[in-house]
Amino acid sequence: MGAMGVLSALLMTGCLRPAENRAVRDSKVGRAEGGGLSLEVEDGLAAVRSVGSGEVTLWGNAPVLTARATLDADATSEWVLTVRNAMPGAELLAELEDGEVLAVESVPQVLPTVKAWRVGLRPGAVAKLRVAPPGWDSTAPFRFAALADVQEALPRVGDIYARLSKDDSLRFILFSGDLTETGTREQLLEFQARLEEGSPIPLYATLGNHEIISNDGDEYSALVGRGSQSFVFQGVRFTVMDSSNGTLDPIVEEQLEGWLASSRQGTHVVSMHVPPQDPVGLRGGGFANRGESAGLVGKLAREGVDLTLYGHIHSYYSFTNAGIPAFISGGGGAIPETFDGVGRHYLAVDIGANEGLREASLVRVD
């Protein structure tokens, strides 16, 4: 087969866009129907785990969730909304399109990151539901943890949560991929169970190359959420992108343009699993295409991104991407780099909407 024939075959099989199916699947995250209720989570920032019989359960993947709930005229009006992986102290505001506020009753829960409310929806009407902690729309500086690469160390991840628990200033964990070893449903459910049992704060993630081994990330989408998304918390924009194949799909690149444009005048944190460029440069730990890598890093720099966070390489590195502070924090427990001497760790990041990056500190767990 000639060169053009090979190219045509690759295009037909989608090999030139290995992440295309995941990018398309992202658009469906956060939408579900059941029991006469149609639900759509804005920007797909939560996975709908179940809906029906007067109950909705979401797995949150951002600090603030907004959803539109449309109730059939003959559906039950009493619903219980449960959000797992929620911010401690999160509250529910429910209102109709005309601004009428609906009655909400909190349902007590044992775990700090599981929140539930009983709300009376209006049959035949559309309700806006917002789940958010107090002060979410302020511009006060805050602190979060950056982590990646748990993989086969899942049974031991509780040690990291125990260390995190000693710092009550941390608001959430930003996870840069490789939660599990192969991304099976059983492994992801175990990851989430251990997170809820051990961590007092939620974890917002993108997927890594290990999440696409078993099912191309299908179970990740169903249980966790989108691989590429963007949210704002206390005036800081966070964007996570699916780079698990060592590339960005064109759909994600187009989304990135909008996310960058919306934060040109503010603080912006960008996270992905495989870094565009390997800081050592000898292991092939970055993007497969150097041209794509250079183009992406240049774009992030031109648009004023303040911080980039990565995983994939099982160690700790502090460097710069075209002048942008960059960190690899792959200390979730996966087999570490030989002789690196770092061990398990996470990054504690102080940041603010007006101040930008204030400090990023390595926290050793072992």
C-alpha positions in Angstrom: 0.0 0.0 0.0 1.3 3.4 -1.0 1.8 6.4 1.4 -1.5 7.9 0.5 -3.2 4.6 1.0 -1.8 4.2 4.4 -2.8 7.7 5.3 -6.4 7.1 4.1 -6.6 3.9 6.1 -5.5 5.6 9.2 -8.0 8.4 8.8 -10.8 5.8 8.2 -10.0 3.9 11.4 -9.6 7.1 13.5 -6.0 6.2 14.4 -4.9 9.8 14.0 -7.4 10.9 16.6 -7.0 8.3 19.4 -9.0 10.4 21.9 -11.9 11.3 19.6 -14.4 8.9 21.1 -13.7 10.2 24.6 -14.0 13.8 23.5 -17.4 13.1 22.0 -18.5 11.1 25.0 -17.6 14.0 27.3 -20.5 16.0 25.7 -23.0 13.4 27.1 -21.7 13.5 30.7 -24.2 15.1 33.1 -27.4 14.3 31.2 -29.9 11.7 32.2 -33.7 11.0 32.4 -35.7 8.9 34.8 -38.9 8.9 36.9 -40.3 11.8 34.8 -37.3 14.0 35.5 -34.9 15.3 32.8 -31.6 16.5 34.3 -28.7 18.3 32.7 -25.6 19.4 34.6 -24.1 22.6 33.2 -20.8 22.0 31.5 -20.9 18.3 32.4 -19.3 18.9 35.8 -20.9 15.9 37.4 -21.6 12.3 36.4 -25.2 11.3 36.9 -25.0 8.0 38.9 -28.7 7.4 39.1 -32.0 9.1 38.5 -35.6 7.9 39.1 -38.2 7.1 41.8 -37.8 10.5 43.3 -34.0 10.3 43.8 -31.0 11.7 41.9 -27.4 10.9 42.8 -24.4 12.8 41.3 -20.7 12.3 41.5 -19.4 15.9 41.5 -16.2 16.7 39.6 -16.1 20.5 40.5 -16.7 22.6 43.6 -19.8 24.3 42.2 -22.5 22.4 40.3 -25.4 23.9 38.4 -28.2 21.8 36.8 -31.5 22.2 35.1 -34.2 19.8 36.2 -37.3 19.5 34.1 -40.2 17.6 35.7 -43.0 16.0 33.8 -46.5 17.2 34.7 -47.5 13.8 36.1 -44.2 13.1 38.0 -43.8 13.0 41.7 -42.8 16.4 43.1 -40.7 15.2 46.1 -37.1 14.5 45.2 -33.9 13.7 47.1 -30.7 15.1 45.5 -27.5 13.4 46.7 -24.1 14.7 45.6 -21.1 12.6 46.4 -17.6 14.1 46.2 -19.1 17.4 47.3 -17.5 20.3 49.0 -17.9 20.2 52.8 -20.5 22.7 53.8 -22.1 22.7 50.3 -25.6 24.1 50.1 -28.4 23.7 47.6 -30.3 26.6 46.1 -33.3 25.6 44.0 -35.3 28.1 42.1 -37.7 28.2 39.1 -37.0 30.2 35.9 -39.1 33.1 37.2 -36.9 33.4 40.3 -39.2 31.7 42.8 -37.1 29.9 45.4 -38.1 26.3 46.2 -38.2 24.8 49.6 -35.1 22.7 50.4 -34.4 20.5 53.5 -31.0 19.1 54.3 -30.8 15.3 54.8 -28.0 14.5 57.3 -25.1 12.4 56.0 -22.2 10.7 57.8 -19.4 11.5 55.4 -18.2 15.1 55.0 -18.1 14.9 51.2 -21.6 13.4 50.8 -24.5 15.9 50.8 -28.2 15.3 50.3 -31.3 17.5 50.2 -35.0 17.0 49.9 -36.5 19.4 47.5 -40.0 19.9 46.2 -39.9 20.4 42.4 -42.8 21.8 40.4 -44.4 19.3 38.0 -44.3 20.8 34.4 -41.7 23.4 35.4 -38.0 23.8 35.0 -35.9 24.3 38.1 -32.3 25.5 38.4 -30.3 23.7 41.1 -27.0 25.0 42.3 -24.8 23.1 44.8 -22.0 25.3 46.2 -20.1 26.0 49.4 -20.4 29.4 51.1 -18.0 32.0 49.6 -17.6 30.1 46.3 -18.0 33.4 44.4 -15.5 35.4 46.4 -12.0 36.2 45.3 -10.3 35.2 48.5 -7.0 33.2 48.2 -7.2 29.6 49.0 -5.2 26.4 49.1 -5.6 23.1 47.2 -3.6 19.9 46.8 -2.2 18.6 43.5 -1.8 14.8 43.1 -1.5 12.1 40.4 -0.6 8.4 39.8 -2.1 6.2 42.4 -2.5 3.1 40.2 -1.5 -0.1 41.8 -1.0 1.6 45.2 -4.8 2.0 45.6 -4.8 -0.2 48.8 -2.3 2.2 50.4 -3.8 5.5 49.3 -5.3 6.1 52.7 -1.9 7.2 53.9 -2.0 10.2 51.6 -5.5 11.1 52.7 -4.4 10.9 56.3 -1.6 13.3 55.6 -3.9 15.6 53.7 -6.3 15.6 56.7 -3.7 17.3 58.9 -4.0 20.5 56.8 -7.5 21.9 57.3 -6.8 24.8 54.9 -6.9 22.5 51.8 -10.2 22.9 49.9 -9.9 20.1 47.4 -7.6 17.8 45.5 -6.8 18.4 41.8 -5.9 15.0 40.4 -3.9 14.8 37.2 -4.8 11.2 36.1 -4.0 7.5 36.7 -6.4 6.9 39.6 -6.3 3.2 39.0 -4.2 0.5 37.3 -6.4 -0.4 34.3 -9.6 1.7 34.7 -12.1 -1.1 35.3 -15.4 -0.3 37.0 -14.4 -2.3 40.1 -11.1 -0.3 40.4 -12.8 3.1 40.0 -15.5 2.2 42.5 -12.8 1.2 45.0 -10.9 4.4 44.4 -14.1 6.4 45.1 -14.9 4.3 48.2 -11.4 4.8 49.6 -11.6 8.5 48.9 -14.9 9.0 50.7 -13.7 6.9 53.7 -10.3 8.6 54.0 -10.5 12.2 52.7 -12.3 15.1 54.3 -12.2 17.0 51.0 -13.3 16.1 47.5 -11.1 15.2 44.5 -11.6 16.6 41.0 -9.8 14.6 38.3 -8.9 14.1 34.7 -8.1 10.6 33.4 -4.7 9.2 32.7 -3.4 6.6 30.3 -4.1 3.8 32.8 -7.8 4.8 32.8 -8.1 3.9 29.1 -6.5 0.5 29.2 -9.6 -1.6 29.8 -12.4 0.3 28.1 -11.1 3.5 26.6 -12.3 5.5 29.6 -15.9 4.5 29.2 -16.3 3.5 32.9 -14.4 6.7 33.9 -17.0 8.8 32.1 -19.9 7.0 33.7 -18.5 7.0 37.2 -16.3 10.1 37.5 -17.2 12.5 34.6 -15.5 14.3 31.8 -11.8 14.0 30.9 -11.7 17.6 29.7 -13.6 20.3 31.5 -13.2 23.8 33.1 -14.6 25.4 36.2 -14.2 28.5 38.4 -13.8 28.5 42.2 -13.2 31.8 44.1 -12.3 33.6 41.0 -9.7 31.1 39.8 -10.3 29.1 36.6 -9.3 25.4 36.6 -9.0 23.6 33.3 -8.3 19.8 33.0 -7.7 18.1 29.7 -7.5 14.6 28.5 -3.9 14.1 27.3 -3.8 10.4 28.2 -2.7 9.4 24.6 0.1 12.0 24.6 -2.0 14.4 22.4 -5.1 16.6 22.6 -8.1 15.8 20.4 -9.1 18.7 18.1 -12.5 18.9 19.9 -10.6 19.6 23.2 -8.3 22.1 21.5 -11.4 24.0 20.4 -12.8 23.9 23.9 -9.5 25.1 25.3 -9.7 28.2 23.1 -12.9 29.3 24.8 -11.6 28.5 28.3 -8.4 30.5 27.7 -10.4 33.4 26.3 -12.6 33.5 29.4 -9.7 33.9 31.8 -7.3 36.2 30.0 -7.6 38.8 32.8 -7.7 36.3 35.6 -5.8 33.4 37.2 -5.9 30.2 35.3 -4.6 26.7 36.3 -4.3 24.0 33.6 -3.8 20.4 34.4 -3.4 17.2 32.3 -1.9 13.8 32.8 0.8 13.5 30.1 2.9 16.7 30.1 3.5 18.4 26.7 7.2 18.3 27.4 9.2 15.9 29.5 11.4 18.1 31.8 14.2 15.6 31.5 13.7 14.9 27.8 15.2 11.5 27.6 12.4 9.2 28.5 9.6 10.0 26.1 7.4 11.1 29.0 5.8 14.0 27.1 3.6 14.4 24.0 4.4 12.2 21.0 4.5 15.1 18.6 7.0 17.8 19.4 5.3 20.3 17.2 2.0 19.9 19.0 3.8 20.1 22.3 5.5 23.4 21.4 2.3 24.8 20.0 0.3 24.0 23.1 2.9 25.4 25.5 3.2 28.6 23.5 -0.6 29.0 23.4 -0.8 28.6 27.2 1.9 31.2 27.7 0.4 33.7 25.3 -3.0 33.5 26.9 -1.5 34.1 30.4 -2.0 30.7 32.1 -0.5 31.0 35.6 0.2 27.4 36.5 0.5 24.0 34.8 0.2 20.7 36.7 1.0 17.2 35.4 1.3 13.6 36.3 2.5 10.5 34.4 6.1 10.7 35.5 6.2 9.1 39.0 8.3 11.7 40.7 8.4 15.4 41.5 9.7 18.1 39.2 9.5 21.8 39.3 10.2 23.6 36.0 8.7 26.1 33.6 6.7 25.9 30.3 7.6 29.0 28.3 7.8 30.9 31.5 4.7 29.3 33.2 5.4 27.7 36.5 5.1 23.9 36.0 5.0 20.9 38.3 4.9 17.2 38.0 3.5 15.6 41.1 3.3 11.9 40.3 3.6 10.7 43.9 0.3 9.0 44.5 2.0 5.7 45.1 2.7 4.2 41.7 6.2 2.6 41.2 8.5 5.6 41.6 11.4 6.7 39.5 14.5 4.7 40.4 16.7 6.5 42.9 14.6 9.7 42.9 14.5 9.8 46.7 11.1 11.6 46.7 8.6 8.9 47.5 4.9 9.4 47.9 3.9 13.1 48.0 1.5 15.8 46.9 1.8 19.4 46.1 0.1 22.1 48.3 -0.7 25.1 46.2 -1.6 28.6 47.5 -3.4 30.7 44.9 -5.7 33.6 44.5 -7.8 35.3 41.9 -6.0 38.6 42.2 -2.6 37.3 43.4 -2.1 34.4 41.0 0.2 31.6 42.2 1.5 32.5 45.6 3.3 29.3 46.6 3.6 25.6 45.7 5.1 23.3 48.3 6.1 19.7 48.2 4.5 17.6 50.9 6.1 14.2 51.6 3.9 11.4 52.7 6.4 8.6 53.3 
